[in-house]
Amino acid sequence: RAAVFYNGPEEIIKLSREHNNANILSLGARFMTEEEIHTVIDTWLKEPFGGDRHQRRIDKLDK
């Protein structure tokens, strides 16, 4: 499960992990500064998967 981010609200990054348990992060480096990239990666890695109701959707994708 991949997430694509090229700038915008940081909430997008958090939700990609919390709701979708994304395990790949693709960044649009052309549209971001190096500092923004580091911040986004740090945020993404620290965000836990929410599990529970989101797990059903993940299970369907894994089938």
Biopython code that builds the backbone (N, CA, C, O; Angstrom):
import numpy as np
from Bio.PDB.StructureBuilder import StructureBuilder

atoms = [
    (1, "ARG", "N", (0.840, -1.162, 0.000)),
    (1, "ARG", "CA", (0.000, 0.000, 0.000)),
    (1, "ARG", "C", (0.890, 1.231, 0.000)),
    (1, "ARG", "O", (1.696, 1.425, 0.910)),
    (2, "ALA", "N", (0.743, 2.053, -1.012)),
    (2, "ALA", "CA", (1.604, 3.223, -1.179)),
    (2, "ALA", "C", (0.821, 4.516, -0.989)),
    (2, "ALA", "O", (-0.372, 4.591, -1.282)),
    (3, "ALA", "N", (1.519, 5.524, -0.495)),
    (3, "ALA", "CA", (0.973, 6.865, -0.365)),
    (3, "ALA", "C", (1.823, 7.794, -1.223)),
    (3, "ALA", "O", (3.047, 7.674, -1.266)),
    (4, "VAL", "N", (1.157, 8.720, -1.904)),
    (4, "VAL", "CA", (1.848, 9.711, -2.719)),
    (4, "VAL", "C", (1.624, 11.077, -2.076)),
    (4, "VAL", "O", (0.497, 11.437, -1.736)),
    (5, "PHE", "N", (2.695, 11.820, -1.915)),
    (5, "PHE", "CA", (2.597, 13.148, -1.302)),
    (5, "PHE", "C", (3.566, 14.081, -2.002)),
    (5, "PHE", "O", (4.740, 13.751, -2.169)),
    (6, "TYR", "N", (3.080, 15.250, -2.414)),
    (6, "TYR", "CA", (3.960, 16.215, -3.074)),
    (6, "TYR", "C", (3.823, 17.601, -2.484)),
    (6, "TYR", "O", (4.402, 18.550, -3.011)),
    (7, "ASN", "N", (3.081, 17.744, -1.415)),
    (7, "ASN", "CA", (2.935, 18.941, -0.600)),
    (7, "ASN", "C", (1.469, 19.104, -0.250)),
    (7, "ASN", "O", (0.602, 18.523, -0.903)),
    (8, "GLY", "N", (1.194, 19.871, 0.751)),
    (8, "GLY", "CA", (-0.168, 20.071, 1.196)),
    (8, "GLY", "C", (-0.281, 19.808, 2.683)),
    (8, "GLY", "O", (0.723, 19.789, 3.396)),
    (9, "PRO", "N", (-1.511, 19.603, 3.154)),
    (9, "PRO", "CA", (-1.706, 19.386, 4.589)),
    (9, "PRO", "C", (-0.997, 18.119, 5.079)),
    (9, "PRO", "O", (-1.051, 17.074, 4.432)),
    (10, "GLU", "N", (-0.339, 18.230, 6.222)),
    (10, "GLU", "CA", (0.360, 17.091, 6.811)),
    (10, "GLU", "C", (-0.620, 15.980, 7.198)),
    (10, "GLU", "O", (-0.228, 14.824, 7.355)),
    (11, "GLU", "N", (-1.874, 16.334, 7.346)),
    (11, "GLU", "CA", (-2.915, 15.358, 7.700)),
    (11, "GLU", "C", (-2.977, 14.219, 6.682)),
    (11, "GLU", "O", (-3.284, 13.082, 7.044)),
    (12, "ILE", "N", (-2.691, 14.512, 5.428)),
    (12, "ILE", "CA", (-2.701, 13.493, 4.375)),
    (12, "ILE", "C", (-1.713, 12.384, 4.701)),
    (12, "ILE", "O", (-2.018, 11.202, 4.541)),
    (13, "ILE", "N", (-0.531, 12.772, 5.159)),
    (13, "ILE", "CA", (0.503, 11.795, 5.514)),
    (13, "ILE", "C", (0.055, 10.949, 6.691)),
    (13, "ILE", "O", (0.211, 9.728, 6.685)),
    (14, "LYS", "N", (-0.501, 11.601, 7.698)),
    (14, "LYS", "CA", (-0.947, 10.875, 8.891)),
    (14, "LYS", "C", (-2.040, 9.871, 8.544)),
    (14, "LYS", "O", (-2.011, 8.736, 9.020)),
    (15, "LEU", "N", (-2.991, 10.273, 7.727)),
    (15, "LEU", "CA", (-4.102, 9.383, 7.372)),
    (15, "LEU", "C", (-3.650, 8.209, 6.515)),
    (15, "LEU", "O", (-4.244, 7.133, 6.572)),
    (16, "SER", "N", (-2.601, 8.411, 5.719)),
    (16, "SER", "CA", (-2.116, 7.300, 4.891)),
    (16, "SER", "C", (-1.615, 6.147, 5.751)),
    (16, "SER", "O", (-1.708, 4.986, 5.352)),
    (17, "ARG", "N", (-1.089, 6.461, 6.918)),
    (17, "ARG", "CA", (-0.632, 5.416, 7.847)),
    (17, "ARG", "C", (-1.780, 4.951, 8.740)),
    (17, "ARG", "O", (-2.006, 3.751, 8.900)),
    (18, "GLU", "N", (-2.503, 5.914, 9.320)),
    (18, "GLU", "CA", (-3.553, 5.585, 10.286)),
    (18, "GLU", "C", (-4.678, 4.768, 9.659)),
    (18, "GLU", "O", (-5.131, 3.786, 10.248)),
    (19, "HIS", "N", (-5.129, 5.160, 8.483)),
    (19, "HIS", "CA", (-6.276, 4.494, 7.859)),
    (19, "HIS", "C", (-5.881, 3.369, 6.913)),
    (19, "HIS", "O", (-6.562, 2.345, 6.856)),
    (20, "ASN", "N", (-4.789, 3.543, 6.168)),
    (20, "ASN", "CA", (-4.442, 2.580, 5.116)),
    (20, "ASN", "C", (-3.215, 1.739, 5.425)),
    (20, "ASN", "O", (-2.882, 0.824, 4.671)),
    (21, "ASN", "N", (-2.545, 2.039, 6.521)),
    (21, "ASN", "CA", (-1.327, 1.323, 6.899)),
    (21, "ASN", "C", (-0.337, 1.271, 5.729)),
    (21, "ASN", "O", (0.261, 0.233, 5.448)),
    (22, "ALA", "N", (-0.180, 2.420, 5.055)),
    (22, "ALA", "CA", (0.733, 2.496, 3.907)),
    (22, "ALA", "C", (2.139, 2.093, 4.328)),
    (22, "ALA", "O", (2.622, 2.492, 5.387)),
    (23, "ASN", "N", (2.786, 1.301, 3.488)),
    (23, "ASN", "CA", (4.149, 0.864, 3.799)),
    (23, "ASN", "C", (5.162, 1.386, 2.773)),
    (23, "ASN", "O", (6.342, 1.042, 2.821)),
    (24, "ILE", "N", (4.686, 2.214, 1.855)),
    (24, "ILE", "CA", (5.552, 2.865, 0.868)),
    (24, "ILE", "C", (5.130, 4.328, 0.796)),
    (24, "ILE", "O", (3.939, 4.633, 0.732)),
    (25, "LEU", "N", (6.096, 5.222, 0.804)),
    (25, "LEU", "CA", (5.822, 6.650, 0.694)),
    (25, "LEU", "C", (6.571, 7.195, -0.514)),
    (25, "LEU", "O", (7.798, 7.119, -0.582)),
    (26, "SER", "N", (5.829, 7.742, -1.460)),
    (26, "SER", "CA", (6.411, 8.339, -2.661)),
    (26, "SER", "C", (6.275, 9.856, -2.546)),
    (26, "SER", "O", (5.174, 10.379, -2.377)),
    (27, "LEU", "N", (7.401, 10.553, -2.640)),
    (27, "LEU", "CA", (7.396, 12.002, -2.466)),
    (27, "LEU", "C", (7.735, 12.714, -3.766)),
    (27, "LEU", "O", (8.593, 12.271, -4.529)),
    (28, "GLY", "N", (7.051, 13.818, -4.006)),
    (28, "GLY", "CA", (7.337, 14.658, -5.166)),
    (28, "GLY", "C", (8.415, 15.667, -4.799)),
    (28, "GLY", "O", (8.113, 16.820, -4.490)),
    (29, "ALA", "N", (9.650, 15.243, -4.833)),
    (29, "ALA", "CA", (10.768, 16.074, -4.376)),
    (29, "ALA", "C", (10.887, 17.382, -5.157)),
    (29, "ALA", "O", (11.426, 18.364, -4.646)),
    (30, "ARG", "N", (10.401, 17.397, -6.354)),
    (30, "ARG", "CA", (10.474, 18.612, -7.171)),
    (30, "ARG", "C", (9.621, 19.741, -6.575)),
    (30, "ARG", "O", (9.868, 20.918, -6.836)),
    (31, "PHE", "N", (8.631, 19.376, -5.783)),
    (31, "PHE", "CA", (7.687, 20.345, -5.232)),
    (31, "PHE", "C", (7.896, 20.598, -3.744)),
    (31, "PHE", "O", (7.094, 21.287, -3.115)),
    (32, "MET", "N", (8.973, 20.044, -3.173)),
    (32, "MET", "CA", (9.203, 20.152, -1.737)),
    (32, "MET", "C", (10.662, 20.510, -1.465)),
    (32, "MET", "O", (11.561, 20.168, -2.233)),
    (33, "THR", "N", (10.868, 21.209, -0.347)),
    (33, "THR", "CA", (12.238, 21.485, 0.076)),
    (33, "THR", "C", (12.775, 20.258, 0.813)),
    (33, "THR", "O", (12.014, 19.377, 1.214)),
    (34, "GLU", "N", (14.069, 20.215, 0.980)),
    (34, "GLU", "CA", (14.679, 19.094, 1.699)),
    (34, "GLU", "C", (14.173, 19.041, 3.142)),
    (34, "GLU", "O", (13.949, 17.958, 3.683)),
    (35, "GLU", "N", (13.995, 20.194, 3.756)),
    (35, "GLU", "CA", (13.484, 20.249, 5.129)),
    (35, "GLU", "C", (12.062, 19.689, 5.206)),
    (35, "GLU", "O", (11.741, 18.934, 6.123)),
    (36, "GLU", "N", (11.212, 20.057, 4.245)),
    (36, "GLU", "CA", (9.842, 19.531, 4.215)),
    (36, "GLU", "C", (9.847, 18.018, 4.048)),
    (36, "GLU", "O", (9.054, 17.320, 4.680)),
    (37, "ILE", "N", (10.722, 17.515, 3.214)),
    (37, "ILE", "CA", (10.813, 16.073, 2.987)),
    (37, "ILE", "C", (11.175, 15.352, 4.275)),
    (37, "ILE", "O", (10.568, 14.336, 4.613)),
    (38, "HIS", "N", (12.157, 15.871, 4.991)),
    (38, "HIS", "CA", (12.563, 15.249, 6.259)),
    (38, "HIS", "C", (11.420, 15.276, 7.274)),
    (38, "HIS", "O", (11.201, 14.300, 7.991)),
    (39, "THR", "N", (10.698, 16.385, 7.335)),
    (39, "THR", "CA", (9.566, 16.504, 8.258)),
    (39, "THR", "C", (8.476, 15.501, 7.915)),
    (39, "THR", "O", (7.929, 14.841, 8.799)),
    (40, "VAL", "N", (8.163, 15.389, 6.637)),
    (40, "VAL", "CA", (7.120, 14.465, 6.190)),
    (40, "VAL", "C", (7.508, 13.019, 6.493)),
    (40, "VAL", "O", (6.686, 12.249, 6.988)),
    (41, "ILE", "N", (8.734, 12.651, 6.204)),
    (41, "ILE", "CA", (9.183, 11.280, 6.469)),
    (41, "ILE", "C", (9.117, 10.982, 7.958)),
    (41, "ILE", "O", (8.658, 9.912, 8.357)),
    (42, "ASP", "N", (9.574, 11.921, 8.783)),
    (42, "ASP", "CA", (9.538, 11.731, 10.231)),
    (42, "ASP", "C", (8.099, 11.563, 10.720)),
    (42, "ASP", "O", (7.815, 10.675, 11.523)),
    (43, "THR", "N", (7.205, 12.405, 10.243)),
    (43, "THR", "CA", (5.788, 12.320, 10.614)),
    (43, "THR", "C", (5.198, 10.990, 10.189)),
    (43, "THR", "O", (4.493, 10.341, 10.963)),
    (44, "TRP", "N", (5.480, 10.585, 8.970)),
    (44, "TRP", "CA", (4.928, 9.340, 8.418)),
    (44, "TRP", "C", (5.402, 8.120, 9.202)),
    (44, "TRP", "O", (4.612, 7.223, 9.494)),
    (45, "LEU", "N", (6.680, 8.086, 9.540)),
    (45, "LEU", "CA", (7.228, 6.937, 10.265)),
    (45, "LEU", "C", (6.710, 6.842, 11.697)),
    (45, "LEU", "O", (6.606, 5.746, 12.247)),
    (46, "LYS", "N", (6.388, 7.972, 12.298)),
    (46, "LYS", "CA", (5.920, 7.982, 13.690)),
    (46, "LYS", "C", (4.426, 7.695, 13.825)),
    (46, "LYS", "O", (3.963, 7.352, 14.913)),
    (47, "GLU", "N", (3.676, 7.829, 12.751)),
    (47, "GLU", "CA", (2.215, 7.660, 12.818)),
    (47, "GLU", "C", (1.860, 6.177, 12.870)),
    (47, "GLU", "O", (2.251, 5.421, 11.981)),
    (48, "PRO", "N", (1.130, 5.750, 13.893)),
    (48, "PRO", "CA", (0.755, 4.330, 13.994)),
    (48, "PRO", "C", (-0.479, 4.010, 13.146)),
    (48, "PRO", "O", (-1.253, 4.899, 12.791)),
    (49, "PHE", "N", (-0.640, 2.753, 12.836)),
    (49, "PHE", "CA", (-1.839, 2.278, 12.140)),
    (49, "PHE", "C", (-2.987, 2.241, 13.135)),
    (49, "PHE", "O", (-2.821, 1.768, 14.259)),
    (50, "GLY", "N", (-4.148, 2.736, 12.731)),
    (50, "GLY", "CA", (-5.302, 2.798, 13.608)),
    (50, "GLY", "C", (-5.963, 1.460, 13.856)),
    (50, "GLY", "O", (-6.656, 1.288, 14.859)),
    (51, "GLY", "N", (-5.758, 0.498, 12.948)),
    (51, "GLY", "CA", (-6.346, -0.830, 13.115)),
    (51, "GLY", "C", (-7.860, -0.791, 13.108)),
    (51, "GLY", "O", (-8.467, -0.036, 12.349)),
    (52, "ASP", "N", (-8.465, -1.606, 13.954)),
    (52, "ASP", "CA", (-9.914, -1.700, 14.139)),
    (52, "ASP", "C", (-10.682, -1.676, 12.820)),
    (52, "ASP", "O", (-10.539, -2.580, 11.996)),
    (53, "ARG", "N", (-11.491, -0.646, 12.625)),
    (53, "ARG", "CA", (-12.379, -0.608, 11.455)),
    (53, "ARG", "C", (-11.606, -0.510, 10.143)),
    (53, "ARG", "O", (-12.111, -0.920, 9.098)),
    (54, "HIS", "N", (-10.413, 0.017, 10.185)),
    (54, "HIS", "CA", (-9.608, 0.140, 8.969)),
    (54, "HIS", "C", (-9.005, -1.203, 8.555)),
    (54, "HIS", "O", (-8.693, -1.411, 7.382)),
    (55, "GLN", "N", (-8.846, -2.091, 9.497)),
    (55, "GLN", "CA", (-8.232, -3.388, 9.215)),
    (55, "GLN", "C", (-9.073, -4.207, 8.234)),
    (55, "GLN", "O", (-8.519, -4.946, 7.420)),
    (56, "ARG", "N", (-10.386, -4.089, 8.298)),
    (56, "ARG", "CA", (-11.262, -4.832, 7.368)),
    (56, "ARG", "C", (-10.947, -4.474, 5.920)),
    (56, "ARG", "O", (-10.884, -5.349, 5.056)),
    (57, "ARG", "N", (-10.753, -3.198, 5.661)),
    (57, "ARG", "CA", (-10.435, -2.743, 4.303)),
    (57, "ARG", "C", (-9.063, -3.267, 3.872)),
    (57, "ARG", "O", (-8.887, -3.692, 2.730)),
    (58, "ILE", "N", (-8.110, -3.236, 4.773)),
    (58, "ILE", "CA", (-6.765, -3.737, 4.473)),
    (58, "ILE", "C", (-6.824, -5.228, 4.159)),
    (58, "ILE", "O", (-6.165, -5.700, 3.232)),
    (59, "ASP", "N", (-7.612, -5.964, 4.930)),
    (59, "ASP", "CA", (-7.749, -7.405, 4.693)),
    (59, "ASP", "C", (-8.310, -7.685, 3.302)),
    (59, "ASP", "O", (-7.883, -8.633, 2.643)),
    (60, "LYS", "N", (-9.258, -6.873, 2.851)),
    (60, "LYS", "CA", (-9.827, -7.045, 1.511)),
    (60, "LYS", "C", (-8.758, -6.813, 0.440)),
    (60, "LYS", "O", (-8.717, -7.526, -0.562)),
    (61, "LEU", "N", (-7.906, -5.829, 0.650)),
    (61, "LEU", "CA", (-6.838, -5.548, -0.318)),
    (61, "LEU", "C", (-5.820, -6.675, -0.374)),
    (61, "LEU", "O", (-5.268, -6.973, -1.434)),
    (62, "ASP", "N", (-5.577, -7.293, 0.762)),
    (62, "ASP", "CA", (-4.575, -8.353, 0.834)),
    (62, "ASP", "C", (-5.034, -9.664, 0.208)),
    (62, "ASP", "O", (-4.214, -10.546, -0.049)),
    (63, "LYS", "N", (-6.338, -9.803, -0.040)),
    (63, "LYS", "CA", (-6.856, -11.066, -0.600)),
    (63, "LYS", "C", (-6.497, -11.215, -2.038)),
    (63, "LYS", "O", (-6.851, -12.215, -2.663)),
]
sb = StructureBuilder()
sb.init_structure("model")
sb.init_model(0)
sb.init_chain("A")
sb.init_seg("    ")
for serial, (resi, resn, name, xyz) in enumerate(atoms, 1):
    if name == "N":
        sb.init_residue(resn, " ", resi, " ")
    sb.init_atom(name, np.array(xyz, "f"), 0.0, 1.0, " ", f" {name:<3s}", serial, name[0])
structure = sb.get_structure()
